[in-house]
C-alpha cells in the first residue's frame, strides 16, 4: 500500500477569498451568512514590528485570520471542496473498503494500492487546491510504501510539480507513528517514553510540593 502525506505551504495564508466565498455558496451556506463572513474578512490590515520600529498599515487581500475561532471551520470548507473534486474526478477511491483520501484539518493522506493510483489522486488534489490558492509543499510531503517485503516498490517514486517526493520508513500522522512494516512497536516505544516522562514529572512535582509543605510546617 502506498501512502502520500500531503503538506501545504502556509495553508491559512494562501486561501483566495473570492474563490472561498463561492465555495460557501456551493455548499449551501445562506448568502446572508456569507455576506457576514465577507464583512469579517474584508478591509483587514496588518503592521510589522521590527525591534522598536513599526511599519505602516498594509491591506490583507488573501488568507484567513490567524487565531480567529471561525478560521478552522472556514478552512475545512475550502479543503472539503478540494477533496470532493478529487472524489468526483477519480475512480476506485476505496482500498479494501477504506477511503483512499483521508483529511483532518491540514493533514491529508492519500492511499492507494499502486503508485499510479496515488500519483493520479495527488495530481487531481494539486489542481483542485490551486483553484482555492493552496499550494502543496513538495519538500515536506512524504511518500511511504507499506509491504511485508521491505524492498517492495523500491523503484517507484512520486513527483509533484516535477519535484520528487522523499520516501520514508516512518511518519507521524495525527499523533500516531506509522511505519512501512505496519508495525506498532515504534508507537508503543513512543507512548512508553511519553508515559515515563509524565511519571518522572509527576514524581518531581510531588516531591517539590512535599518539600514546600515541610518548610511551611517548620515556619509554623
C-alpha positions, -999 to +999 in steps of 0.1 A: +000+000+000+013+035-009+006+065+013+013+101+004+013+125+033+005+160+019+018+192+034+005+226+023+025+258+022+012+284+047-023+269+044-043+296+062-024+324+045-030+312+010-068+308+007-082+331-021-111+348-005-132+354-036-130+317-045-137+308-009-170+328-009-182+309-040-173+276-022-195+286+008-224+293-016-218+260-034-221+242+000-254+258+006-244+283+032-271+311+032-260+342+013-267+364+043-242+344+064-217+345+035-220+383+035-214+385+072-183+363+068-171+385+040-176+416+062-153+400+088-126+393+063-126+423+041-107+456+048-083+438+071-049+454+076-016+445+093+016+461+106+050+446+111+071+454+141+109+451+139+125+460+172+111+494+181+101+502+146+065+498+134+056+497+097+027+514+081-006+496+076-010+474+046-041+455+033-045+417+035-063+405+004-059+368+009-059+343+038-080+335+068-074+353+101-048+336+123-062+330+158-098+336+147-121+309+162-140+308+129-109+302+107-105+264+112-142+258+102-139+281+072-107+263+061-124+230+064-149+241+038-121+250+014-103+217+019-136+197+017-142+214-017-109+202-030-113+167-016-147+164-032-132+175-065-108+146-063-135+121-055-156+133-085-127+131-109-112+098-098-125+062-097-116+034-073-113+056-043-115+027-019-089+002-009-102-028+010-133-008+018-113+021+031-114+056+016-082+064-003-081+101+007-081+109+044-081+145+056-082+161+091-076+198+093-045+204+071-033+168+074-041+149+042-032+113+035-037+098+000-037+059+000-035+036-030-028+000-039-003+012-066+020+042-071+000+050-103-033+055-083-015+077-057+000+098-084-033+103-102-051+113-070-022+136-059-023+154-093-061+158-090-057+172-055-030+196-066-052+210-094-082+213-070-063+231-042-046+255-066-081+268-075-085+280-040-050+292-035-034+263-017+000+251-027+014+217-019+048+218-001+067+191-020+097+194+003+076+184+034+053+160+016+063+124+022+058+090+005+056+057+024+051+022+010+038-004+034+046-040+023+058-071+041+088-071+018+109-041+027+122-038-008+088-039-025+081-009-046+116+004-040+119+015-076+087+035-076+087+073-070+061+100-068+066+135-082+045+167-076+051+196-100+083+178-112+097+175-077+105+140-064+088+132-031+110+117-004+102+082+006+103+075+043+102+044+065+080+060+092+058+090+095+038+105+124+003+111+112-023+126+136-001+119+165+004+082+156+037+068+142+031+048+110+058+025+096+065+009+063+063-025+080+029-017+095+045-023+129+032-007+162+065-012+180+077+023+174+043+037+185+045+016+217+080+029+224+069+065+218+040+062+242+060+045+268+086+073+266+059+099+270+043+080+299+077+077+317+084+114+311+050+122+327+056+099+357+090+115+362+075+150+361+047+140+384+072+125+409+093+156+409+062+178+413+050+158+443+085+159+459+086+197+454+052+202+469+062+180+499+093+200+504+074+233+503+049+219+528+077+209+552+092+244+550+058+259+558+054+235+588+088+245+601+079+282+599+047+274+619 
